[in-house]
Amino acid sequence: MRDKRYQYQLEGTEVLVEADSEGDCRYMVRMQIPGRMARVRIGYLTGAKHTWVAECFGGSRPTMRAGSAKAACQLLAKWACQQPSITHYFSHQES
């Protein structure tokens, strides 16, 4: 399977998300903020074609469904940017 790489603008910050293949239709999703935050694991992505499921890493949040891998990765990134260990890397947090 091919790895997937996406770029999003979240909370006024450029975010890079990479989904690395871990087998048949299963990916480990990592997020980074260039120059601010190293790559961190944020969840898993499973699926193919137009049926994708995003599973958040840690916590007990229910799975999220999406119509594309890109949309599922964006859901994971949006969830991750609200987590206490990550939120302070975003520009919406002012000193």
Biopython code that builds the backbone (N, CA, C, O; Angstrom):
import numpy as np
from Bio.PDB.StructureBuilder import StructureBuilder

atoms = [
    (1, "MET", "N", (0.840, -1.185, 0.000)),
    (1, "MET", "CA", (0.000, 0.000, 0.000)),
    (1, "MET", "C", (0.887, 1.251, 0.000)),
    (1, "MET", "O", (2.009, 1.236, 0.507)),
    (2, "ARG", "N", (0.379, 2.286, -0.556)),
    (2, "ARG", "CA", (1.098, 3.546, -0.669)),
    (2, "ARG", "C", (0.870, 4.413, 0.570)),
    (2, "ARG", "O", (-0.249, 4.522, 1.071)),
    (3, "ASP", "N", (1.967, 5.034, 1.059)),
    (3, "ASP", "CA", (1.839, 5.964, 2.174)),
    (3, "ASP", "C", (1.119, 7.218, 1.698)),
    (3, "ASP", "O", (1.130, 7.540, 0.509)),
    (4, "LYS", "N", (0.501, 7.914, 2.624)),
    (4, "LYS", "CA", (-0.283, 9.107, 2.285)),
    (4, "LYS", "C", (0.276, 10.297, 3.052)),
    (4, "LYS", "O", (0.633, 10.176, 4.224)),
    (5, "ARG", "N", (0.353, 11.454, 2.382)),
    (5, "ARG", "CA", (0.855, 12.674, 3.006)),
    (5, "ARG", "C", (-0.058, 13.845, 2.645)),
    (5, "ARG", "O", (-0.399, 14.058, 1.482)),
    (6, "TYR", "N", (-0.446, 14.600, 3.685)),
    (6, "TYR", "CA", (-1.364, 15.709, 3.485)),
    (6, "TYR", "C", (-0.880, 16.931, 4.257)),
    (6, "TYR", "O", (-0.131, 16.817, 5.227)),
    (7, "GLN", "N", (-1.318, 18.085, 3.812)),
    (7, "GLN", "CA", (-1.009, 19.348, 4.471)),
    (7, "GLN", "C", (-2.320, 20.077, 4.725)),
    (7, "GLN", "O", (-3.154, 20.198, 3.827)),
    (8, "TYR", "N", (-2.500, 20.562, 5.954)),
    (8, "TYR", "CA", (-3.713, 21.267, 6.333)),
    (8, "TYR", "C", (-3.361, 22.573, 7.029)),
    (8, "TYR", "O", (-2.249, 22.738, 7.530)),
    (9, "GLN", "N", (-4.298, 23.485, 7.057)),
    (9, "GLN", "CA", (-4.217, 24.718, 7.836)),
    (9, "GLN", "C", (-5.222, 24.555, 8.967)),
    (9, "GLN", "O", (-6.430, 24.582, 8.732)),
    (10, "LEU", "N", (-4.731, 24.384, 10.196)),
    (10, "LEU", "CA", (-5.606, 24.209, 11.354)),
    (10, "LEU", "C", (-5.271, 25.243, 12.412)),
    (10, "LEU", "O", (-4.103, 25.425, 12.759)),
    (11, "GLU", "N", (-6.274, 25.913, 12.921)),
    (11, "GLU", "CA", (-6.075, 26.904, 13.975)),
    (11, "GLU", "C", (-5.005, 27.929, 13.579)),
    (11, "GLU", "O", (-4.253, 28.399, 14.434)),
    (12, "GLY", "N", (-4.932, 28.276, 12.294)),
    (12, "GLY", "CA", (-3.965, 29.251, 11.813)),
    (12, "GLY", "C", (-2.542, 28.725, 11.696)),
    (12, "GLY", "O", (-1.599, 29.506, 11.570)),
    (13, "THR", "N", (-2.380, 27.403, 11.737)),
    (13, "THR", "CA", (-1.059, 26.785, 11.716)),
    (13, "THR", "C", (-0.984, 25.722, 10.625)),
    (13, "THR", "O", (-1.920, 24.941, 10.448)),
    (14, "GLU", "N", (0.129, 25.692, 9.894)),
    (14, "GLU", "CA", (0.341, 24.655, 8.882)),
    (14, "GLU", "C", (0.706, 23.340, 9.568)),
    (14, "GLU", "O", (1.626, 23.280, 10.384)),
    (15, "VAL", "N", (-0.032, 22.293, 9.221)),
    (15, "VAL", "CA", (0.154, 20.974, 9.819)),
    (15, "VAL", "C", (0.421, 19.965, 8.711)),
    (15, "VAL", "O", (-0.257, 19.971, 7.684)),
    (16, "LEU", "N", (1.399, 19.107, 8.917)),
    (16, "LEU", "CA", (1.675, 18.015, 7.993)),
    (16, "LEU", "C", (1.227, 16.716, 8.640)),
    (16, "LEU", "O", (1.555, 16.443, 9.795)),
    (17, "VAL", "N", (0.476, 15.917, 7.892)),
    (17, "VAL", "CA", (-0.007, 14.636, 8.397)),
    (17, "VAL", "C", (0.468, 13.547, 7.449)),
    (17, "VAL", "O", (0.316, 13.657, 6.233)),
    (18, "GLU", "N", (1.045, 12.494, 8.021)),
    (18, "GLU", "CA", (1.524, 11.357, 7.236)),
    (18, "GLU", "C", (0.868, 10.091, 7.746)),
    (18, "GLU", "O", (0.817, 9.848, 8.952)),
    (19, "ALA", "N", (0.368, 9.288, 6.826)),
    (19, "ALA", "CA", (-0.224, 7.996, 7.158)),
    (19, "ALA", "C", (0.667, 6.933, 6.523)),
    (19, "ALA", "O", (0.706, 6.784, 5.301)),
    (20, "ASP", "N", (1.383, 6.196, 7.372)),
    (20, "ASP", "CA", (2.328, 5.184, 6.908)),
    (20, "ASP", "C", (1.691, 3.803, 6.969)),
    (20, "ASP", "O", (1.126, 3.410, 7.989)),
    (21, "SER", "N", (1.789, 3.082, 5.876)),
    (21, "SER", "CA", (1.174, 1.765, 5.769)),
    (21, "SER", "C", (1.731, 0.806, 6.814)),
    (21, "SER", "O", (2.941, 0.722, 7.029)),
    (22, "GLU", "N", (0.814, 0.084, 7.457)),
    (22, "GLU", "CA", (1.177, -0.952, 8.424)),
    (22, "GLU", "C", (0.578, -2.294, 8.026)),
    (22, "GLU", "O", (0.499, -3.207, 8.847)),
    (23, "GLY", "N", (0.168, -2.415, 6.806)),
    (23, "GLY", "CA", (-0.445, -3.654, 6.346)),
    (23, "GLY", "C", (-1.536, -3.351, 5.351)),
    (23, "GLY", "O", (-1.607, -2.252, 4.802)),
    (24, "ASP", "N", (-2.371, -4.315, 5.127)),
    (24, "ASP", "CA", (-3.437, -4.186, 4.143)),
    (24, "ASP", "C", (-4.498, -3.206, 4.627)),
    (24, "ASP", "O", (-5.271, -3.523, 5.531)),
    (25, "CYS", "N", (-4.540, -2.015, 4.028)),
    (25, "CYS", "CA", (-5.551, -0.985, 4.314)),
    (25, "CYS", "C", (-5.518, -0.466, 5.748)),
    (25, "CYS", "O", (-6.548, -0.040, 6.269)),
    (26, "ARG", "N", (-4.349, -0.494, 6.395)),
    (26, "ARG", "CA", (-4.199, 0.033, 7.756)),
    (26, "ARG", "C", (-2.968, 0.930, 7.788)),
    (26, "ARG", "O", (-1.910, 0.572, 7.270)),
    (27, "TYR", "N", (-3.121, 2.108, 8.407)),
    (27, "TYR", "CA", (-2.060, 3.104, 8.439)),
    (27, "TYR", "C", (-1.886, 3.667, 9.848)),
    (27, "TYR", "O", (-2.859, 3.834, 10.583)),
    (28, "MET", "N", (-0.645, 3.954, 10.214)),
    (28, "MET", "CA", (-0.344, 4.704, 11.432)),
    (28, "MET", "C", (-0.279, 6.168, 11.005)),
    (28, "MET", "O", (0.437, 6.499, 10.059)),
    (29, "VAL", "N", (-1.013, 7.048, 11.683)),
    (29, "VAL", "CA", (-1.071, 8.458, 11.309)),
    (29, "VAL", "C", (-0.237, 9.281, 12.290)),
    (29, "VAL", "O", (-0.382, 9.175, 13.508)),
    (30, "ARG", "N", (0.640, 10.105, 11.714)),
    (30, "ARG", "CA", (1.493, 10.989, 12.506)),
    (30, "ARG", "C", (1.309, 12.418, 12.027)),
    (30, "ARG", "O", (1.028, 12.656, 10.852)),
    (31, "MET", "N", (1.466, 13.361, 12.930)),
    (31, "MET", "CA", (1.305, 14.771, 12.612)),
    (31, "MET", "C", (2.548, 15.525, 13.059)),
    (31, "MET", "O", (3.178, 15.170, 14.055)),
    (32, "GLN", "N", (2.896, 16.575, 12.308)),
    (32, "GLN", "CA", (3.977, 17.450, 12.735)),
    (32, "GLN", "C", (3.670, 18.879, 12.346)),
    (32, "GLN", "O", (2.900, 19.140, 11.421)),
    (33, "ILE", "N", (4.284, 19.799, 13.069)),
    (33, "ILE", "CA", (4.207, 21.217, 12.737)),
    (33, "ILE", "C", (5.635, 21.638, 12.435)),
    (33, "ILE", "O", (6.459, 21.714, 13.346)),
    (34, "PRO", "N", (5.943, 21.914, 11.173)),
    (34, "PRO", "CA", (7.310, 22.248, 10.798)),
    (34, "PRO", "C", (7.884, 23.403, 11.632)),
    (34, "PRO", "O", (7.277, 24.465, 11.766)),
    (35, "GLY", "N", (9.068, 23.153, 12.183)),
    (35, "GLY", "CA", (9.751, 24.163, 12.972)),
    (35, "GLY", "C", (9.255, 24.323, 14.397)),
    (35, "GLY", "O", (9.842, 25.080, 15.170)),
    (36, "ARG", "N", (8.177, 23.619, 14.764)),
    (36, "ARG", "CA", (7.605, 23.750, 16.113)),
    (36, "ARG", "C", (7.435, 22.429, 16.844)),
    (36, "ARG", "O", (7.682, 22.343, 18.047)),
    (37, "MET", "N", (7.014, 21.403, 16.118)),
    (37, "MET", "CA", (6.693, 20.139, 16.773)),
    (37, "MET", "C", (7.132, 18.979, 15.892)),
    (37, "MET", "O", (6.828, 18.939, 14.700)),
    (38, "ALA", "N", (7.854, 18.033, 16.495)),
    (38, "ALA", "CA", (8.285, 16.837, 15.772)),
    (38, "ALA", "C", (7.076, 15.954, 15.475)),
    (38, "ALA", "O", (5.983, 16.183, 15.993)),
    (39, "ARG", "N", (7.290, 14.939, 14.630)),
    (39, "ARG", "CA", (6.204, 14.007, 14.302)),
    (39, "ARG", "C", (5.742, 13.259, 15.542)),
    (39, "ARG", "O", (6.557, 12.706, 16.282)),
    (40, "VAL", "N", (4.439, 13.242, 15.766)),
    (40, "VAL", "CA", (3.853, 12.486, 16.867)),
    (40, "VAL", "C", (2.723, 11.619, 16.332)),
    (40, "VAL", "O", (2.030, 12.005, 15.391)),
    (41, "ARG", "N", (2.540, 10.459, 16.926)),
    (41, "ARG", "CA", (1.448, 9.574, 16.525)),
    (41, "ARG", "C", (0.127, 10.145, 17.032)),
    (41, "ARG", "O", (-0.003, 10.525, 18.196)),
    (42, "ILE", "N", (-0.852, 10.193, 16.120)),
    (42, "ILE", "CA", (-2.162, 10.719, 16.526)),
    (42, "ILE", "C", (-3.287, 9.715, 16.329)),
    (42, "ILE", "O", (-4.394, 9.933, 16.821)),
    (43, "GLY", "N", (-3.029, 8.613, 15.615)),
    (43, "GLY", "CA", (-4.100, 7.639, 15.441)),
    (43, "GLY", "C", (-3.841, 6.637, 14.346)),
    (43, "GLY", "O", (-2.744, 6.547, 13.794)),
    (44, "TYR", "N", (-4.885, 5.885, 14.047)),
    (44, "TYR", "CA", (-4.851, 4.875, 12.995)),
    (44, "TYR", "C", (-5.897, 5.209, 11.944)),
    (44, "TYR", "O", (-6.915, 5.841, 12.228)),
    (45, "LEU", "N", (-5.622, 4.772, 10.737)),
    (45, "LEU", "CA", (-6.524, 4.960, 9.613)),
    (45, "LEU", "C", (-6.705, 3.597, 8.960)),
    (45, "LEU", "O", (-5.727, 2.914, 8.655)),
    (46, "THR", "N", (-7.949, 3.206, 8.747)),
    (46, "THR", "CA", (-8.229, 1.951, 8.054)),
    (46, "THR", "C", (-9.273, 2.216, 6.980)),
    (46, "THR", "O", (-10.147, 3.068, 7.135)),
    (47, "GLY", "N", (-9.162, 1.466, 5.886)),
    (47, "GLY", "CA", (-10.159, 1.589, 4.841)),
    (47, "GLY", "C", (-9.579, 1.549, 3.449)),
    (47, "GLY", "O", (-8.397, 1.270, 3.250)),
    (48, "ALA", "N", (-10.432, 1.832, 2.496)),
    (48, "ALA", "CA", (-10.060, 1.865, 1.083)),
    (48, "ALA", "C", (-11.149, 2.599, 0.317)),
    (48, "ALA", "O", (-12.288, 2.703, 0.772)),
    (49, "LYS", "N", (-10.783, 3.100, -0.842)),
    (49, "LYS", "CA", (-11.698, 3.815, -1.741)),
    (49, "LYS", "C", (-12.448, 4.917, -1.009)),
    (49, "LYS", "O", (-11.834, 5.916, -0.633)),
    (50, "HIS", "N", (-13.761, 4.773, -0.791)),
    (50, "HIS", "CA", (-14.563, 5.841, -0.202)),
    (50, "HIS", "C", (-15.067, 5.526, 1.198)),
    (50, "HIS", "O", (-15.998, 6.168, 1.684)),
    (51, "THR", "N", (-14.461, 4.545, 1.846)),
    (51, "THR", "CA", (-14.866, 4.176, 3.200)),
    (51, "THR", "C", (-13.629, 4.132, 4.088)),
    (51, "THR", "O", (-12.814, 3.215, 3.983)),
    (52, "TRP", "N", (-13.491, 5.130, 4.967)),
    (52, "TRP", "CA", (-12.331, 5.242, 5.840)),
    (52, "TRP", "C", (-12.776, 5.447, 7.276)),
    (52, "TRP", "O", (-13.784, 6.104, 7.538)),
    (53, "VAL", "N", (-12.018, 4.881, 8.203)),
    (53, "VAL", "CA", (-12.291, 5.030, 9.628)),
    (53, "VAL", "C", (-11.029, 5.558, 10.295)),
    (53, "VAL", "O", (-9.941, 5.015, 10.104)),
    (54, "ALA", "N", (-11.181, 6.620, 11.077)),
    (54, "ALA", "CA", (-10.084, 7.209, 11.842)),
    (54, "ALA", "C", (-10.259, 6.825, 13.304)),
    (54, "ALA", "O", (-11.333, 7.004, 13.878)),
    (55, "GLU", "N", (-9.194, 6.296, 13.902)),
    (55, "GLU", "CA", (-9.204, 5.919, 15.312)),
    (55, "GLU", "C", (-8.188, 6.783, 16.035)),
    (55, "GLU", "O", (-7.003, 6.755, 15.704)),
    (56, "CYS", "N", (-8.634, 7.543, 17.010)),
    (56, "CYS", "CA", (-7.743, 8.416, 17.762)),
    (56, "CYS", "C", (-6.787, 7.602, 18.623)),
    (56, "CYS", "O", (-7.161, 6.561, 19.164)),
    (57, "PHE", "N", (-5.567, 8.074, 18.744)),
    (57, "PHE", "CA", (-4.539, 7.401, 19.529)),
    (57, "PHE", "C", (-4.709, 7.786, 20.991)),
    (57, "PHE", "O", (-4.660, 8.968, 21.331)),
    (58, "GLY", "N", (-4.905, 6.816, 21.842)),
    (58, "GLY", "CA", (-5.114, 7.091, 23.259)),
    (58, "GLY", "C", (-6.516, 7.648, 23.488)),
    (58, "GLY", "O", (-7.186, 8.075, 22.548)),
    (59, "GLY", "N", (-6.935, 7.639, 24.704)),
    (59, "GLY", "CA", (-8.261, 8.172, 25.005)),
    (59, "GLY", "C", (-9.356, 7.212, 24.580)),
    (59, "GLY", "O", (-9.087, 6.128, 24.065)),
    (60, "SER", "N", (-10.575, 7.620, 24.801)),
    (60, "SER", "CA", (-11.701, 6.728, 24.516)),
    (60, "SER", "C", (-12.677, 7.338, 23.513)),
    (60, "SER", "O", (-13.863, 7.010, 23.529)),
    (61, "ARG", "N", (-12.198, 8.208, 22.654)),
    (61, "ARG", "CA", (-13.074, 8.824, 21.656)),
    (61, "ARG", "C", (-13.532, 7.766, 20.659)),
    (61, "ARG", "O", (-12.740, 6.914, 20.258)),
    (62, "PRO", "N", (-14.798, 7.809, 20.254)),
    (62, "PRO", "CA", (-15.281, 6.844, 19.260)),
    (62, "PRO", "C", (-14.604, 7.060, 17.900)),
    (62, "PRO", "O", (-14.085, 8.140, 17.618)),
    (63, "THR", "N", (-14.619, 6.035, 17.083)),
    (63, "THR", "CA", (-14.047, 6.147, 15.744)),
    (63, "THR", "C", (-14.848, 7.161, 14.929)),
    (63, "THR", "O", (-16.018, 7.428, 15.202)),
    (64, "MET", "N", (-14.172, 7.721, 13.912)),
    (64, "MET", "CA", (-14.815, 8.713, 13.044)),
    (64, "MET", "C", (-14.771, 8.178, 11.619)),
    (64, "MET", "O", (-13.748, 7.644, 11.189)),
    (65, "ARG", "N", (-15.858, 8.314, 10.891)),
    (65, "ARG", "CA", (-15.930, 7.847, 9.505)),
    (65, "ARG", "C", (-15.760, 9.016, 8.545)),
    (65, "ARG", "O", (-16.160, 10.145, 8.829)),
    (66, "ALA", "N", (-15.148, 8.709, 7.387)),
    (66, "ALA", "CA", (-14.946, 9.738, 6.363)),
    (66, "ALA", "C", (-15.010, 9.093, 4.984)),
    (66, "ALA", "O", (-14.868, 7.878, 4.845)),
    (67, "GLY", "N", (-15.223, 9.917, 3.976)),
    (67, "GLY", "CA", (-15.342, 9.436, 2.605)),
    (67, "GLY", "C", (-14.031, 9.349, 1.858)),
    (67, "GLY", "O", (-13.993, 8.866, 0.727)),
    (68, "SER", "N", (-12.936, 9.816, 2.485)),
    (68, "SER", "CA", (-11.618, 9.722, 1.849)),
    (68, "SER", "C", (-10.554, 9.629, 2.935)),
    (68, "SER", "O", (-10.796, 9.988, 4.088)),
    (69, "ALA", "N", (-9.376, 9.144, 2.557)),
    (69, "ALA", "CA", (-8.254, 9.076, 3.500)),
    (69, "ALA", "C", (-7.864, 10.482, 3.934)),
    (69, "ALA", "O", (-7.544, 10.704, 5.102)),
    (70, "LYS", "N", (-7.889, 11.428, 3.011)),
    (70, "LYS", "CA", (-7.532, 12.811, 3.326)),
    (70, "LYS", "C", (-8.475, 13.399, 4.373)),
    (70, "LYS", "O", (-8.026, 14.042, 5.322)),
    (71, "ALA", "N", (-9.767, 13.182, 4.204)),
    (71, "ALA", "CA", (-10.750, 13.695, 5.158)),
    (71, "ALA", "C", (-10.594, 13.022, 6.524)),
    (71, "ALA", "O", (-10.731, 13.683, 7.554)),
    (72, "ALA", "N", (-10.312, 11.728, 6.546)),
    (72, "ALA", "CA", (-10.128, 11.009, 7.810)),
    (72, "ALA", "C", (-8.884, 11.516, 8.540)),
    (72, "ALA", "O", (-8.908, 11.683, 9.759)),
    (73, "CYS", "N", (-7.800, 11.762, 7.807)),
    (73, "CYS", "CA", (-6.579, 12.300, 8.420)),
    (73, "CYS", "C", (-6.829, 13.701, 8.975)),
    (73, "CYS", "O", (-6.290, 14.061, 10.021)),
    (74, "GLN", "N", (-7.638, 14.484, 8.285)),
    (74, "GLN", "CA", (-7.950, 15.820, 8.773)),
    (74, "GLN", "C", (-8.761, 15.751, 10.061)),
    (74, "GLN", "O", (-8.547, 16.558, 10.966)),
    (75, "LEU", "N", (-9.683, 14.806, 10.159)),
    (75, "LEU", "CA", (-10.446, 14.620, 11.398)),
    (75, "LEU", "C", (-9.508, 14.290, 12.561)),
    (75, "LEU", "O", (-9.658, 14.829, 13.658)),
    (76, "LEU", "N", (-8.544, 13.404, 12.315)),
    (76, "LEU", "CA", (-7.572, 13.062, 13.356)),
    (76, "LEU", "C", (-6.744, 14.277, 13.758)),
    (76, "LEU", "O", (-6.509, 14.501, 14.945)),
    (77, "ALA", "N", (-6.301, 15.059, 12.781)),
    (77, "ALA", "CA", (-5.485, 16.241, 13.074)),
    (77, "ALA", "C", (-6.279, 17.272, 13.870)),
    (77, "ALA", "O", (-5.748, 17.884, 14.797)),
    (78, "LYS", "N", (-7.544, 17.466, 13.514)),
    (78, "LYS", "CA", (-8.392, 18.409, 14.253)),
    (78, "LYS", "C", (-8.574, 17.955, 15.698)),
    (78, "LYS", "O", (-8.544, 18.773, 16.618)),
    (79, "TRP", "N", (-8.761, 16.663, 15.894)),
    (79, "TRP", "CA", (-8.877, 16.122, 17.249)),
    (79, "TRP", "C", (-7.563, 16.330, 18.002)),
    (79, "TRP", "O", (-7.564, 16.770, 19.151)),
    (80, "ALA", "N", (-6.444, 16.012, 17.352)),
    (80, "ALA", "CA", (-5.143, 16.099, 18.009)),
    (80, "ALA", "C", (-4.799, 17.526, 18.423)),
    (80, "ALA", "O", (-4.194, 17.734, 19.474)),
    (81, "CYS", "N", (-5.176, 18.508, 17.612)),
    (81, "CYS", "CA", (-4.810, 19.890, 17.945)),
    (81, "CYS", "C", (-5.536, 20.397, 19.179)),
    (81, "CYS", "O", (-5.186, 21.456, 19.700)),
    (82, "GLN", "N", (-6.531, 19.676, 19.657)),
    (82, "GLN", "CA", (-7.250, 20.048, 20.876)),
    (82, "GLN", "C", (-6.719, 19.325, 22.118)),
    (82, "GLN", "O", (-7.170, 19.587, 23.234)),
    (83, "GLN", "N", (-5.765, 18.417, 21.920)),
    (83, "GLN", "CA", (-5.239, 17.645, 23.047)),
    (83, "GLN", "C", (-4.236, 18.477, 23.846)),
    (83, "GLN", "O", (-3.442, 19.213, 23.261)),
    (84, "PRO", "N", (-4.265, 18.368, 25.177)),
    (84, "PRO", "CA", (-3.406, 19.193, 26.034)),
    (84, "PRO", "C", (-1.909, 19.114, 25.698)),
    (84, "PRO", "O", (-1.196, 20.109, 25.831)),
    (85, "SER", "N", (-1.438, 17.966, 25.273)),
    (85, "SER", "CA", (-0.010, 17.824, 24.971)),
    (85, "SER", "C", (0.380, 18.461, 23.640)),
    (85, "SER", "O", (1.568, 18.609, 23.356)),
    (86, "ILE", "N", (-0.596, 18.839, 22.826)),
    (86, "ILE", "CA", (-0.322, 19.387, 21.490)),
    (86, "ILE", "C", (-0.837, 20.810, 21.322)),
    (86, "ILE", "O", (-0.245, 21.587, 20.574)),
    (87, "THR", "N", (-1.899, 21.163, 21.981)),
    (87, "THR", "CA", (-2.575, 22.440, 21.728)),
    (87, "THR", "C", (-1.669, 23.660, 21.837)),
    (87, "THR", "O", (-1.875, 24.644, 21.127)),
    (88, "HIS", "N", (-0.673, 23.613, 22.713)),
    (88, "HIS", "CA", (0.193, 24.789, 22.890)),
    (88, "HIS", "C", (1.108, 25.059, 21.695)),
    (88, "HIS", "O", (1.745, 26.112, 21.648)),
    (89, "TYR", "N", (1.190, 24.148, 20.736)),
    (89, "TYR", "CA", (1.987, 24.364, 19.527)),
    (89, "TYR", "C", (1.256, 25.201, 18.478)),
    (89, "TYR", "O", (1.860, 25.614, 17.488)),
    (90, "PHE", "N", (-0.020, 25.452, 18.682)),
    (90, "PHE", "CA", (-0.810, 26.167, 17.690)),
    (90, "PHE", "C", (-0.833, 27.659, 17.971)),
    (90, "PHE", "O", (-0.781, 28.088, 19.124)),
    (91, "SER", "N", (-0.912, 28.456, 16.890)),
    (91, "SER", "CA", (-0.818, 29.908, 17.001)),
    (91, "SER", "C", (-2.012, 30.540, 17.698)),
    (91, "SER", "O", (-1.935, 31.697, 18.111)),
    (92, "HIS", "N", (-3.127, 29.804, 17.842)),
    (92, "HIS", "CA", (-4.289, 30.393, 18.510)),
    (92, "HIS", "C", (-4.047, 30.559, 20.009)),
    (92, "HIS", "O", (-4.800, 31.254, 20.692)),
    (93, "GLN", "N", (-3.008, 29.926, 20.509)),
    (93, "GLN", "CA", (-2.644, 30.065, 21.917)),
    (93, "GLN", "C", (-1.724, 31.270, 22.062)),
    (93, "GLN", "O", (-0.568, 31.221, 21.641)),
    (94, "GLU", "N", (-2.217, 32.336, 22.646)),
    (94, "GLU", "CA", (-1.413, 33.553, 22.780)),
    (94, "GLU", "C", (-0.819, 33.623, 24.171)),
    (94, "GLU", "O", (-1.397, 33.130, 25.140)),
    (95, "SER", "N", (0.348, 34.246, 24.252)),
    (95, "SER", "CA", (1.054, 34.388, 25.528)),
    (95, "SER", "C", (0.439, 35.466, 26.397)),
    (95, "SER", "O", (0.914, 35.712, 27.505)),
]
sb = StructureBuilder()
sb.init_structure("model")
sb.init_model(0)
sb.init_chain("A")
sb.init_seg("    ")
for serial, (resi, resn, name, xyz) in enumerate(atoms, 1):
    if name == "N":
        sb.init_residue(resn, " ", resi, " ")
    sb.init_atom(name, np.array(xyz, "f"), 0.0, 1.0, " ", f" {name:<3s}", serial, name[0])
structure = sb.get_structure()
